[in-house]
């Protein structure tokens, strides 16, 4: 890859920086713009966090570049699948949208862990609500784009032949 002369370490740190930026945007939208995240939003944030942690460890460890690249790509693709489900829920006709659930805090306190995880990965009625758009795309659609970009970046690190620095 002659067009990209980044060391794998810098490439992984850039992936981590992208994940940290995505989490910062999510925090801004939640705490400043006061958009309450739904269960699928929380799941997507966890996938971004996992992808970022893998990128960070890869940059710090500076060995096993291909294994870390595959792990970070897998984490990003898992997040992309959650985002794709979220986008799908947002495009369902109103009569097919699942019912809204009690708040996530209530679910964590009163439901078994398996049910809580299922709820977080399948979504509920509040997940179908579109609160914010940019250029006609909702937050989950932008997050899907971000996950696919992160997976692509991880694949570039897999193929990166630059000498480790």
N, C-alpha and C positions, 0 to 999 in steps of 0.2 A: 504494500500500500504506500506508494511513493507520495501520494497527495496528502497523507496524514502522517506527519513525523512526530507524533506525540509518544512519549514513553508510555508503556501500559500503566505505570503508577499514576501519571498525570491524567490519563484517560479515565481511570477508576475514580480518582478524586473529582474530576469534572462530573462524572455520573452521580457521585455523592452530593456534590453541590447542587445539581439539578433536583435531586430528591429533597434536599433540605429546603430549596426554594419552593417546591410544590407544597411541602408541609407548612411553610410560612404563609403562602397564599391561602391555604385552607384555614389556618388560624386567623388570618386577617378577615376572611369572609365570615367566620364564626363569631369572633369577638368584637370586631369593629362594625361590620355590616349586619351583624346579628342574624345570620342565616343559620338556623339550627340544623345540624347534620342528621341525616336519617341513618338507619342501620347499614345500608349499603355504602353510604359515604364514609362511615367509620371503618368498614372493611377495606375500602379503597385506601384510606389513610394508613391502615396497618400494612397493606401491601407496599405502599410507597416507602414506609419506614423500613420494612424488611429488605426491600431492594436497595435502599440507601445504606443500610448497615452492611450488606454484602459488599457493595461498592467500597465503603470505607475500609472494611477489613482487608479487601483485596489491595487497596492502595497502600495500606500500612504494612501488610505482610510481604507484598512484592514477590511472591512465589505462587506457583500453581495458577498462573494467569488464566488458562483455559478452563479450569474447574470453576474458578470464581466467575468467569464470564458466563458459563453455562448456568450457574446457580442464580446469578443476577438476572439473566434473561428469563429463566423459569419463574422467578418471583414476579418479574414485570408482566409476564404473560398470564400468570394467575390473577394479578390485579386487573389486567386487560379483560379477562373473562368476567370478573365482577362488574367492571365498568360497562361491558357490553350488555350484561343482564339489566343493569340500571337504565341504560339508554332504551333497551327494549321495553321495560316497564313504563318508561315515560311516553312511549309511542303507542301503548295499548289504548283501545277505546275505553271511555270512562266506565262502561258497564263490566269490563273485564279486569279492571284494576283490583288487586286484592284489598281486603279490608285493612284499615289502619290498626296498628297495635298500640298497646300502652307504651309509655315512654321507655327508652332503653334502660334507664336507671331502675325502673320498676321491674323490668324483665330480668335484669341481672340479679336482683334481690329475691325474686319470687319464683323463678322458673329454673328447671335443671339446666346445667351448662350445655348439654347437647341441644336442647330446644333453643337456647339463646344463640348458639352458634348457627343453627339452621336459620333462625330469623335474620341474623346478620348477613347471611350469604344469599338468602332468597329474596329479601326485601318485603316491604309492606306497602300499604296504600300511600303513606306519606312519601315514599320513594318515587312515586309517579309525579309528584308535584314539581313543576319547574319554577324555581324562585328567581333565577338569574340567567341571563344569556349574554354572550359576546359573539358578535358576527353571526347571530342566529343559532349558535350552538350552546347547549346547556353545560353546566359544570361537569356532569358525568361524561358528556361527549368530549370535552376538552381533556378530561382525565384519561379517557380511552386513548386519545391521540398521544398524550404524554407517556402512557405505559408502552404503547407501541414504539415510540421514539426511544424510550429507555431500553427496551428489548433490542432494538436495532443498534443502539450505542454499545450494549453489552456484546452483541455479535461482532461489532467492529473491533472491540478489545480482544475477542477470541482470534480474529484474523490479523491483529496488529503484529507486525514483524519487527517493529522498532526495538532497539536494544534497551533493556531495562535500565532505569536510572535510579 
